[in-house]
Amino acid sequence: MSNYKDNDGGKRGLDALSSLCKRRGFIFPSSEIYGGINGFWDYGPMGAELKRNIRDAWWRFMVQDREDVVGLDATIIMHPRVWQASGHASGFADPMVDCKDCKKRYRADQLCEEQGAKLVQKDGGWELPEGVKCLQCGSANLTEPRSFNLMFKTHVGPVEDESSATYLRPETAQAIFTQFLNIYATSRRSVPFGVAQSGKSFRNEINPRNYTFRSREFEQMELEFFIRPDEAVELIYGHVVTMADNPDLDGEPQQDWGWEVWHRYWVEQRLKWYRSIGLPSEALHLYWQKGDELAHYARACVDIEYEFPFGVQELEGIAARSDFDLSQHQKFSGKSMEVFDDHLKAAVSAMDEGAKQMFEQRTVSACILRGKSLDEAKAFCAGLFEGRYVPHVIEPSAGTDRLALAILCNAYDEETLTDSKGKPDVRTVMRLHPAIAPIKAAVLPLVKNRPELYAKAREIYKLLRKEWNCFWDESGAIGRRYRRQDEVGTPFCVTVDFETLDDDTVTVRRRDSMEQERVQVSSLVSWIGAAVRT
Ligand code: ATP
C-alpha cells in the first residue's frame, strides 16, 4: 500500500497525487485554459496509456480469455424509449438541496450522511431530518430536497422540441439489453453467456468531487451475464446448485448453478481480476446491500469497495437483476426477449403430466410471492414447458476512471532513501503493476557522444517499441533519468553502456527494488514480456 495516507480525510494525500498526475501528464482538468469545467477531466499522455491498459486487461479477462462472453460497441445516444423502459427517464434522480443563504448546492443524501444523519423518504419524495446544516456557512435555511434527473438531455436533428429530445447514456448496460436479440441470433452462444461493453457514460452529478472519483463524463466497463431462471435449471437437471452445496467457484462454471452461485462466482472473478492488476486484497472490501437498499427487482447486490484516501468507496457493483431488464424492453418494444432452450424442451418432453402439475403449482406460488401476478406466473410456466424463457442477468458494472484513480492512489509512494552524502532523499515512485504501467521500459544511452553506443541504444529502443509503449531518454544524469521514470511508474529502465558494445548485454534497473542486473539483448523482449503480463 501507498504510504501517503493521512488523517485529514485524505485531502493532503489526494493533493500530492493530483499534483503528480498534473506534472507528469496523467490527468488534467478539462478545458483548463478557460478555467476548467467542474466534473470533467482529460487524460494526458501517461493517463491515456494507463486507461487503455486497464480497459485492455479487463477485455482480456472478461471476453478474450473466456468462451462464454462476447463484446459490443454501441452508440452513446439511443432511442429515448430505451430510457423509459429502463426506468431512467422517471427514476434516475438524486435528491438536491440548496442553502438559501450562501447558495451552495448539495446532494441531500450525502449532506445528511456527512452529518451522521439519514435522509428520510416520504410520500415518494424526501425530507431532511432535524439539525442538518449547510457545510459551508452553517445555516439551517435549506430548501426542501427536490428530485434532479441525472441524465444529460440533448436533441437529435435541427428541431429542438420534445419529439427530438433524447439523452446521453448514463450507463453502457442498456445497449446490451436492446441488442440482446441481434447478439443472440449472430454470436452462436446459448444461455448461460455474457455480453461485455466498455465506453463513455454521462451523469449530470449534482456534486462532482474527490478528484476524478465522481465525474460527469466517465467510462464504464460492464458485463451482462445471461443465465437460465432457476426453474429452468431445475427442470433440466432435477436440482439447482446453491451456495449451501459449497460449489467450486474457482473452477469451470457449471450448467446446474442457480443465480446465487453465478452471482458469487462473478464476485470472486472480479476480485481475482482486481488483484491481478495490483490492488491488494486487504484494500478491497465487499459491501452486501441490505434488503431495503436493493432495487425492487434485484435479488442481491454487492459493491466491491476500495480504501481511497477519502474513505472506503465503491469501485464496482455486482447485481443479480432477475429478468427485469429484458422483460421491461419486451414490454416497451413489443418484441419477445425469450430464448428457446433445447435442453429445457427435451427435459420437459420426458416429464409426465403429474410431475408438470406439481412443478407448476410450486412455481406459481413462488412467483406470486416474488411479486408476479397469477397470469404472469402461469405464462412463465407455460413458456418453460415449451422450452422458452426470458433470461435472467448478473451484472458486474465497474468504472474505468474510478479504477484508474484507485490504481494511482495505490501506486503512489514516497520512499525516504539516504543519498551519497548521508542526507535523506525522498524518492517519489508510482508502484504500478507492470501490466498496466503506461511505459513498460525506458531506454537510456549512458552517454550521448559515442556514436556506436548511441546507435546501439536506438536499435534496442526500436526493438522494444514494437512490443510495448517505451520511452527514450538521453538527457541528464542517469540517476535523474531513473527518478523521472519512477514518477510515472516505468517498471524497467534499460541502460546501454560501454559493456553493451563488448558483450551485447544491457543493465536493467528495476523500479521497485532499484536492483540492477545484466541481461542479454537477445533475450530482452522475453525477459520484459514475462514481467509485464498479468
Ligand atoms: P453512486 O452511488 O456512487 O452514484 P452508482 O451506485 O449509481 O454510483 P452504478 O450505477 O452502479 O453506480 O455504476 C457502476 C459503476 O460506474 C460504479 O461502481 C462506478 O465505478 C462507476 N460510476 C458511476 N457513477 C460515476 C461517476 N459519476 N463518476 C465516475 N464513475 C462512476
Residues whose N, C-alpha, C, O or C-beta is under 5 A from the ligand:
A	BS01	ATP	R203 E205 T212 F213 R214 S215 F218 Q220 E314 L315 E316 G317 S397 A398 G399 R402
